[in-house]
């Protein structure tokens, strides 16, 4: 059983408009061990309310789109994928 008291550091890469909202290409935040994608999004929405205004925000973990209930680990690669418009 994991110890949920000790935080893990999650390194997040930002793309598109999320780079502007997060003020950079990369962000490191601490989350409890066993945190999910939904927990990550809640934390990000609390810190960066402008993210809630996006029409969609996908999270990729280790280069694959991740469901809300996917557990994160300290060594995973996390990316924020904002809505994309094309022409």
C-alpha positions in Angstrom: 0.0 0.0 0.0 1.3 3.4 -1.0 1.9 6.1 1.6 -0.4 8.9 0.6 1.2 11.3 3.1 4.4 11.8 1.1 4.0 14.0 -2.0 5.3 13.2 -5.4 6.7 15.7 -7.8 4.9 15.8 -11.2 6.6 17.4 -14.1 4.1 18.8 -16.6 4.7 20.0 -20.1 2.4 22.7 -21.5 1.5 23.1 -25.1 -0.5 25.7 -27.0 -2.4 28.2 -24.9 -1.6 26.3 -21.7 2.0 27.6 -22.0 0.7 31.1 -21.8 -1.7 30.3 -18.9 1.1 28.5 -16.9 3.7 31.1 -17.8 6.1 28.6 -19.3 6.6 25.3 -21.1 7.0 23.2 -18.0 5.7 23.1 -14.4 6.5 21.0 -11.4 3.8 20.5 -8.8 3.5 18.2 -5.8 0.6 15.8 -5.5 -0.2 13.1 -3.0 1.1 9.6 -3.9 -1.7 7.8 -5.8 -3.2 11.0 -7.3 -5.2 10.6 -10.5 -5.5 12.7 -13.6 -8.7 14.2 -12.1 -6.8 15.2 -9.0 -4.1 16.9 -11.2 -6.7 18.8 -13.2 -8.4 20.0 -9.9 -5.1 21.2 -8.6 -4.3 23.0 -11.9 -7.8 24.6 -12.1 -7.4 25.9 -8.6 -4.0 27.4 -9.3 -4.7 28.6 -12.8 -8.5 29.4 -13.1 -8.0 30.5 -16.8 -7.7 26.8 -17.6 -11.3 26.3 -16.7 -12.3 28.6 -19.6 -10.8 26.3 -22.2 -13.4 24.3 -24.3 -11.4 21.2 -23.5 -8.2 20.2 -21.8 -6.8 16.7 -22.3 -4.0 15.2 -20.3 -1.5 12.8 -21.8 0.5 10.5 -19.7 3.5 8.8 -21.3 2.4 10.0 -24.7 -1.1 8.6 -24.5 -4.4 10.4 -23.7 -5.2 9.5 -20.1 -8.6 8.9 -18.5 -9.6 10.9 -15.4 -9.1 7.9 -13.1 -5.6 7.0 -14.3 -3.1 7.1 -11.4 0.0 9.2 -11.8 3.5 8.3 -10.7 6.5 10.5 -10.1 8.3 9.2 -13.1 5.5 9.6 -15.7 5.6 12.2 -18.5 2.6 14.4 -18.3 1.5 16.8 -21.1 -1.4 19.3 -21.2 -3.2 19.2 -24.5 -5.4 22.3 -25.1 -8.1 22.6 -27.8 -6.7 22.7 -31.3 -8.1 24.7 -34.1 -7.1 24.2 -37.7 -7.7 25.8 -41.0 
